[in-house]
């Protein structure tokens, strides 16, 4: 009898496992992130985690923002959560930033099990890779590199902040901001984020370096580490590095030009302070969410520029959000090829495959549709200027975390909408679409039709 029950239990367990593994990779990824959010919210709701009680909605919003590495908050992280609660938030950021699949794959590797085809496909979806042979290498490299970079930054920030606070507090601040910056989260321990360090060059350089390294993409970083020579780098690596430099420098110059006469931001700072603040605010929208300037005081021109930067985001297979820099490059070069009457989209003497072009435009169109729908919905729910609402929606969808002081004023419905946008933004618009309708290849080919466009 006992043996019969055991067999039935094992059979049921095996059936459940098979059903789980038959689910599409995006579905499993979404379920994993959702589980992590619920677990995090439950811990943050405990009295041990807070200095004052928080509601379930506030705990859920904070956990969602942390797991999706966004940084938007309806309560002040520094005052409403205890050291334990802040540590939980940092761990949720780390888990969400590197991706729960990284840890899953490493766990499987550590116990010596082979990764099955279903698990390989799941890992590929998480890492945005096309080669099954690189899963193990990428999984190890992601964690080793992340911990190494974070350790270096942690030591440097601890040394800097030890001059203004005791060692324990300095070490904890360094730990929290290192994790938050490298994972492009933007959570801070002060209500004004990093505004107190607007002119502090070492802090600005360390934080922005963490943002860039964490957001450029682990594939690029691995290529740099293995190749160590510009000429031998992969074309994709060169494109991402070049585009990152151009966008950051252009944004730096434009923000300084737009804000140099703005008394609410940088006009009263010396030139060195103005340039430092402009640099920080040029880097952080892709997609960290830190700020050393009051975002609500920025000019409309700067706000629109930051919206564009947030929408673009960082590199693929990184801790950043947005449509991704590679997607933006493909769209730009496709438009350039069309205007030049070229049949092929080429970059650095390489042709871009048709399915890559279609994916880039699909991601962009889906993201733009989500921005439009989200903006209309939030406009109907909140009584706020349209620019502030658009800024909030793009920030949430691109998992940035910057806000024009609207997050704390949101209604319950508005908070729920922002949580959905953060969750969808972390999974990726295209991945979220796959969850709803997994694409299937058609066996029937239809005759072509001419459609007038433009």
C-alpha positions in Angstrom: 0.0 0.0 0.0 2.8 2.4 1.0 4.7 1.5 -2.1 1.7 2.1 -4.3 1.2 5.6 -2.8 4.9 6.4 -3.3 4.7 5.3 -6.9 1.6 7.5 -7.4 3.3 10.5 -5.8 6.4 10.0 -8.0 4.2 9.6 -11.1 2.3 12.8 -10.2 5.5 14.7 -9.5 7.0 13.5 -12.8 3.8 14.6 -14.6 4.0 18.0 -13.0 7.6 18.4 -13.9 6.9 17.5 -17.5 4.0 20.0 -17.7 6.3 22.7 -16.3 9.1 21.9 -18.8 6.6 21.9 -21.7 5.8 25.5 -21.0 7.4 28.1 -23.3 10.7 29.6 -22.0 9.1 33.1 -21.7 6.3 31.7 -19.6 8.7 30.0 -17.2 10.8 33.2 -17.0 7.7 35.2 -16.2 6.6 32.8 -13.6 10.1 32.8 -12.0 10.2 36.6 -11.8 6.6 36.7 -10.4 7.5 34.1 -7.7 10.5 36.2 -6.7 8.4 39.3 -6.5 5.7 37.7 -4.3 8.4 36.2 -2.0 10.2 39.5 -1.8 6.9 41.4 -1.0 6.1 38.9 1.8 9.5 39.4 3.4 9.3 43.2 3.1 5.9 43.1 4.8 7.4 41.6 7.9 7.8 44.0 11.0 11.5 43.0 10.9 11.8 44.7 7.5 10.2 48.1 8.2 10.5 51.0 10.6 6.9 51.7 10.1 4.3 49.3 8.8 3.8 49.2 5.0 0.7 48.1 3.2 0.7 45.0 1.0 0.5 47.2 -2.1 3.6 49.2 -1.0 5.5 46.0 -0.3 4.5 44.5 -3.6 5.4 47.7 -5.5 8.8 47.9 -3.9 9.5 44.2 -4.6 8.4 44.6 -8.2 10.6 47.6 -8.6 13.6 45.8 -7.1 13.2 42.5 -9.0 12.7 44.4 -12.3 15.7 46.6 -11.4 13.6 49.7 -11.9 14.1 51.9 -8.9 10.7 53.6 -8.7 9.3 53.7 -5.1 6.1 54.7 -3.4 7.9 54.8 0.0 11.3 56.1 1.0 13.8 53.2 1.0 16.1 54.8 3.5 13.6 55.7 6.2 10.8 53.2 5.8 12.9 50.0 5.7 15.3 48.7 8.3 18.8 47.5 7.5 17.4 44.0 7.1 14.7 45.3 4.7 17.2 47.3 2.7 19.4 44.2 2.5 16.4 42.2 1.2 15.8 44.9 -1.5 19.5 44.7 -2.5 19.3 40.9 -2.8 16.1 41.2 -4.9 17.9 43.7 -7.2 20.9 41.3 -7.6 18.7 38.4 -8.3 16.5 40.3 -10.8 19.5 42.1 -12.4 21.6 39.0 -13.2 18.4 37.0 -13.9 17.2 34.1 -11.9 18.2 31.8 -14.7 21.8 32.6 -14.1 21.6 31.2 -10.6 19.5 28.2 -11.8 22.0 27.2 -14.5 24.9 27.5 -12.0 23.0 25.4 -9.5 22.5 22.7 -12.1 26.2 22.9 -13.1 27.4 22.8 -9.5 25.7 19.4 -8.9 27.1 18.0 -12.1 23.8 17.5 -14.0 23.5 18.0 -17.7 21.2 20.7 -18.9 18.3 19.3 -20.9 17.1 20.8 -24.2 14.1 22.5 -22.5 16.4 24.0 -19.9 18.9 25.1 -22.6 16.1 26.9 -24.5 15.1 28.5 -21.2 18.6 29.7 -20.6 19.0 30.9 -24.1 15.8 33.0 -23.6 17.2 34.5 -20.4 20.7 35.2 -21.9 19.4 36.3 -25.3 21.8 33.8 -26.9 21.6 31.7 -30.0 24.3 29.1 -29.3 23.6 26.3 -26.9 27.3 25.7 -26.5 27.9 29.0 -24.8 25.4 28.7 -22.0 27.8 27.2 -19.4 30.5 29.7 -20.3 28.1 32.7 -20.1 26.5 31.5 -16.9 29.9 31.3 -15.1 31.3 34.5 -16.6 28.2 36.6 -15.7 28.5 35.8 -12.0 32.3 35.9 -11.8 32.5 39.2 -13.6 29.6 40.8 -11.7 31.0 39.9 -8.3 34.5 41.1 -9.3 33.3 44.5 -10.5 31.0 44.9 -7.5 33.8 44.0 -5.1 36.1 46.6 -6.5 33.5 49.3 -6.5 32.4 48.3 -2.9 35.9 48.8 -1.6 36.3 52.2 -3.3 33.0 53.6 -2.2 33.6 52.3 1.4 36.9 54.2 1.5 35.3 57.4 0.1 32.3 57.4 2.5 34.2 56.3 5.5 35.3 60.0 5.8 31.8 61.2 6.4 30.2 58.2 8.3 31.4 55.3 10.5 32.8 52.2 8.8 29.8 50.0 9.2 27.5 52.6 7.7 29.9 53.4 5.0 30.3 49.7 4.1 26.5 49.2 4.0 26.0 52.3 1.8 28.8 51.1 -0.5 27.2 47.6 -0.7 23.7 48.9 -1.4 24.7 51.5 -4.0 27.2 49.1 -5.7 24.5 46.5 -6.2 21.9 49.1 -7.2 24.2 50.8 -9.7 25.7 47.7 -11.3 22.3 46.2 -11.8 21.0 49.5 -13.2 18.3 49.7 -10.5 18.6 53.2 -9.2 17.4 52.5 -5.6 18.9 55.0 -3.1 19.1 55.3 0.7 18.2 59.0 0.7 15.0 60.7 -0.3 17.0 62.9 -2.8 18.9 59.9 -4.1 22.5 61.0 -4.9 21.8 64.8 -5.0 24.2 65.3 -2.1 27.1 64.2 -4.3 26.2 66.3 -7.4 29.8 67.7 -7.4 31.6 64.7 -6.0 33.7 63.5 -8.9 34.9 60.2 -7.5 31.4 59.1 -6.5 30.0 60.2 -9.9 32.7 58.4 -11.8 32.3 55.1 -9.8 28.5 55.1 -10.1 28.5 55.9 -13.8 31.2 53.3 -14.5 29.1 50.7 -12.7 26.0 51.8 -14.8 27.9 51.6 -18.1 29.6 48.2 -17.3 26.4 46.6 -16.1 24.4 48.0 -18.9 26.7 47.4 -21.9 26.0 43.7 -22.1 27.9 40.7 -20.8 28.5 39.4 -24.4 30.4 42.6 -25.2 32.4 42.4 -21.9 33.3 38.7 -22.5 34.5 39.6 -26.0 36.6 42.4 -24.6 38.1 40.1 -22.0 38.9 37.3 -24.4 40.1 39.3 -27.4 41.9 42.3 -25.8 42.4 44.0 -29.1 40.2 46.4 -31.0 40.8 44.9 -34.5 40.0 41.4 -33.4 36.7 42.3 -31.6 33.4 41.0 -33.0 31.5 43.6 -35.2 28.7 43.6 -32.7 31.0 44.6 -29.9 32.5 47.4 -31.9 29.0 48.7 -32.8 27.8 48.7 -29.2 30.9 50.3 -27.8 30.9 53.0 -30.5 27.2 53.7 -30.1 27.5 53.9 -26.3 30.3 56.4 -26.6 28.5 58.5 -29.2 25.1 58.5 -27.3 26.7 59.2 -23.9 28.8 62.1 -25.1 26.0 63.6 -27.2 23.6 63.4 -24.3 26.2 64.9 -22.0 26.7 67.9 -24.3 23.0 68.4 -24.9 22.0 68.2 -21.2 24.7 70.7 -20.3 23.4 73.1 -23.1 19.8 72.7 -22.1 20.4 73.1 -18.3 23.3 75.6 -18.1 20.9 78.5 -17.5 18.4 76.6 -15.4 18.6 77.8 -11.8 16.7 74.8 -10.6 19.5 72.4 -11.7 23.0 73.3 -12.6 23.1 77.1 -13.3 24.4 77.9 -9.8 27.2 75.3 -9.9 30.8 76.0 -11.1 31.6 74.8 -14.6 33.3 71.6 -13.3 30.2 70.9 -11.2 27.9 71.5 -14.2 29.8 69.1 -16.4 29.9 66.5 -13.7 26.2 66.7 -13.1 25.4 66.7 -16.8 27.6 63.6 -17.3 25.8 61.8 -14.5 22.4 62.6 -15.8 23.4 61.6 -19.4 24.5 58.2 -18.3 21.9 57.2 -15.7 18.8 57.1 -18.1 20.4 54.0 -19.7 18.9 52.6 -17.5 19.9 53.1 -13.9 17.5 55.7 -12.5 19.9 57.5 -10.2 19.8 61.3 -10.1 22.0 64.0 -8.7 19.6 66.7 -10.0 15.9 67.2 -9.2 14.2 65.5 -12.2 11.0 67.6 -11.9 13.1 70.7 -12.3 14.7 69.8 -15.6 13.7 71.7 -18.7 11.2 70.1 -21.1 14.0 69.7 -23.7 16.1 67.7 -21.2 13.1 65.7 -20.1 12.3 64.7 -23.7 15.9 63.8 -24.3 15.9 61.5 -21.2 12.7 59.9 -22.4 14.4 59.0 -25.6 17.5 57.7 -23.8 15.3 55.6 -21.5 13.4 54.1 -24.4 16.7 53.1 -26.1 18.2 51.5 -23.0 21.4 49.5 -22.7 22.9 46.5 -24.4 21.4 43.1 -24.8 22.2 40.4 -22.2 22.8 43.2 -19.6 21.1 44.5 -16.5 19.6 47.4 -18.4 16.2 47.7 -19.9 14.7 49.6 -22.9 14.4 48.3 -26.4 18.2 47.7 -26.2 20.9 49.6 -28.1 21.4 46.8 -30.7 17.7 47.1 -31.6 18.1 50.9 -32.0 21.2 50.4 -34.2 19.4 47.9 -36.5 16.4 50.2 -36.9 18.7 53.2 -37.7 20.8 51.3 -40.2 17.7 49.8 -41.8 16.3 53.2 -42.4 19.7 54.4 -43.7 19.7 51.4 -46.1 16.2 52.2 -47.4 17.1 55.9 -48.0 20.1 54.8 -49.9 18.1 52.3 -52.0 20.1 49.4 -50.7 18.6 45.9 -50.7 20.7 44.8 -47.7 21.2 46.2 -44.3 24.9 46.3 -43.7 27.1 47.2 -40.7 30.9 47.2 -40.6 31.0 45.1 -43.8 28.5 42.6 -42.5 24.9 41.9 -43.6 22.1 41.9 -41.0 19.7 38.9 -41.4 16.1 39.6 -42.2 14.8 38.0 -39.0 17.0 40.3 -36.9 15.5 43.3 -38.7 12.0 42.0 -38.1 12.7 41.3 -34.5 14.2 44.8 -34.0 11.1 46.5 -35.5 8.7 44.2 -33.6 10.4 45.0 -30.3 10.2 48.7 -31.1 6.6 48.7 -32.3 5.4 46.7 -29.3 7.3 49.0 -27.0 5.8 52.1 -28.6 2.3 50.6 -28.4 2.8 49.9 -24.7 4.0 53.5 -24.2 1.0 54.9 -25.9 -1.5 52.6 -24.2 0.2 53.1 -20.8 0.3 56.9 -21.2 -3.4 57.0 -22.1 -4.4 54.8 -19.2 -2.3 56.7 -16.7 -3.6 60.0 -18.0 -7.2 58.7 -17.4 -6.2 57.6 -13.8 -4.0 60.5 -12.7 -4.4 64.3 -12.7 -0.9 65.2 -13.8 0.8 67.0 -16.7 1.2 64.8 -19.8 4.9 65.2 -19.8 5.2 63.8 -16.3 2.9 60.9 -17.2 4.8 60.0 -20.3 8.0 60.2 -18.4 6.7 57.9 -15.7 5.4 55.3 -18.2 8.6 55.2 -20.2 10.7 55.0 -17.0 8.6 52.1 -15.8 8.5 50.2 -19.1 12.3 50.7 -19.6 13.0 49.7 -16.0 14.8 53.0 -15.4 13.3 54.4 -12.2 13.6 58.1 -12.8 10.4 60.1 -11.9 9.3 63.7 -12.1 7.9 63.4 -8.5 4.8 61.5 -9.7 5.4 58.0 -8.3 4.6 58.9 -4.7 1.4 60.7 -5.8 -0.1 57.8 -7.8 -3.5 56.3 -7.0 -3.9 52.6 -6.2 -4.9 51.9 -9.8 -1.9 54.0 -11.1 0.5 52.0 -8.9 -0.9 48.7 -10.3 -0.5 50.0 -13.8 3.1 51.0 -13.2 3.8 47.6 -11.6 2.5 45.9 -14.8 4.7 48.1 -17.0 7.8 47.4 -14.9 7.1 43.6 -15.0 6.5 43.6 -18.8 9.6 45.8 -19.3 11.8 43.4 -17.4 10.6 40.4 -19.4 11.0 42.3 -22.6 8.1 43.4 -24.8 8.7 40.7 -27.4 9.1 38.0 -24.8 5.9 39.2 -23.1 4.1 39.0 -26.5 5.4 35.4 -26.9 3.8 34.5 -23.6 0.5 35.6 -25.0 0.9 34.0 -28.4 3.8 31.8 -29.2 4.6 32.2 -32.9 4.1 29.3 -35.2 5.5 28.7 -38.7 2.8 28.7 -41.4 2.8 25.8 -43.8 0.9 27.7 -46.4 2.5 30.5 -48.4 0.2 33.3 -49.8 0.7 35.4 -52.9 2.3 38.8 -52.3 0.3 42.0 -52.2 1.4 45.6 -52.8 0.7 47.9 -49.8 1.1 51.7 -50.1 3.2 53.1 -47.3 4.8 56.5 -46.6 
